[in-house]
C-alpha cells in the first residue's frame, strides 16, 4: 500500500469514528501542503466505497480550501497555481465524465481567476501544458465561457452587451 493510500485509508477510518478527517498531517506539512488534492482523493475514495456523507464532507472541505486560496492571495503564487493544476489533472483522471461535481468546481475555480492571471508568464506555460494533457478540462472550460456569454447576450441582445461579455470574461 502506498504512503498516500495509507493516509487516505487512515482518514476514511477517522471519518467513520469521528465524522470528519484531518486534511493535513505532519508529513504533508514537511512535503508541502496540497489540501485541494487531499480533499479530491478523499472524495474519490468515498465515491469508490459509496460513502455519500464522506463525499459531501470532502466537497465541503474542498470548497473551503478553494475559498482560502482566493482569500489568502490577491494573485496566486506560481507554486500554489501549479498545485491547482495538478489537482485539475487528478480530478479529470480520477472521475468519470458523468461525475460532474469536482469537474465543475475545477472549471468554476479557473473561471473565477481572471484569465489574465493565468494567461501570462510561467502560469501560461503551466496552463497550456495542463490543457494539452487534460483535453476534457479545456472543453469544459470553453463550454463554461460560452454559457456565460450566452447568458449575458440573452439578457441584452445589443452589441454593447457583447462587448460587456468580452470585458467580463477577459478582464
N, C-alpha and C positions, 0 to 999 in steps of 0.2 A: 504494500500500500504506500502510495507516495505521501510525502510530508503534507502537501496541500489536502489530499484526500483525508488524511488523519485529522487535520484541523477541521475540515468540513463535517466529518462524522462526529467529532467531539462537540461541535456547535449544534448538530442535529440532536444529540443526546441532551445537551444543555437545554435546548428548546423544549424537549419532551418533559424535562423535570421542572423547568422554571418559566416556560412560556416566552423566553427570549434567548438571544445568543449574544456573545461579546463579539464585536466587529474587529477589534484589533487586539492581538496578543503581543507578548514581548518580542517574539521572533520577527513579527511584521514591523514592529517599531524599529528594530535594528536594520531590517532589509529595505525599509521604505514602504509606507502605507499605501495601499490601493484599495480603500474600503469600497469604492464603487464595484470593483471586480469581486470583492469578497461577498457582497450582497447578491450579485448576479450568480455566483457559484452556489450560494445558499438557495436561491430561487430554483436553479436548475436541479439541485439535489432534491428539494422539496417537491418539485414537479415530477421528478422520476419516481418518487415514493407516494405521490398523490396526497401530500400533506398540505391541504389548502390553507390552514391557518399560518403555517410557516411560509408559504408562498406569499401570502398577504403581508406578513411581517417583513419579509425580505424586500418586497416592493416599497413598503413604507420607509424602511431604513435606507433603501437606495435613493428614494426621493429626497430624504433628509441630507444624504451625502452630496447629492447634486446641488441642493439649496445651499449647503455650506460652501461648496466650491464656488458658487456665484457670489456669496456674501463675503468670503474671505479675500477675494481678489477682484480688483477692478479690471485687470487683464490677467487671464490665467497664464502662469509661467509655463515655459516650454515643457518642463518635466511633468507637470500636472496634466498638460494638454496631451502629452504622449500617453499617459495612463488612461485618459479619457478615450483615446483612440484604441488602445489595447482592449479596453472594456467593450467598445463597439465591435471589434473583431471577435471577441469571445462570445458576445451576445448572439451575433449572427451565425457563428459556427456551432453554438450550443442549443439554439432554439429553432423550432420549425417555423416556416412562413405563416402557419396558422396561429401560432402563439405570438400575438401582436404586442403584448403588454410591454416587455422590455425593449423590443424593437422600436415601438412608437415613442417610448421615453427617450431612447438614444437620439432619434430624429428630432424630437422636440427640444432636446438639450442643445443640439447643434444649431437649430433654427434660432434659439434664444441668444446664442452667441452671434454677434454681428459677423456677417461673412467677411467683413474687413479684418476682423480679429483673427480669423483662421485662414485667410487667403493671401497672406504675405509672409515673406521670410521663411524661417525654419518650419513654422506651423503649416505653411502652404505645402512644403515638401512632404511633411508627415501626412497631411490631409490627402494629398494626391496618392500617396502610397496606399493609404487605407481604402480610398475609393476604388483604386485599381484591384486591390485584394478582395474587397467586400462589395461586389457589384450590386447585390441586393440593397445594401445600405444607400448607395448612390441613387438607385432607382427610387427608393422610399423618400429620400431627401428631395429629389426633383418633384416627385408626386406631391409632397407636402407643400413645397413652394408654389406649385401650380394650383393647388387647392386654395392657398392663401390669396393668390392673385384672383382666382375665380370669385371668391367671396367678396373681395373688395370691389371688383368690377360689377358684380351683381347688385351691390348696394347703389352704385352710381355709375352708369354706363357712359361717362364722358371721358374725353381724352385727358383732362386734368386728373381724373381718378386713376387712370392707368399710370400716369406719372407719379402719383402718390404711392401706388403699389410698388413701383420700382424703387422709390425712395425709402419706403418702409422695409423692403426686402434687402436692399443693397446698403443702406446707410443706417 
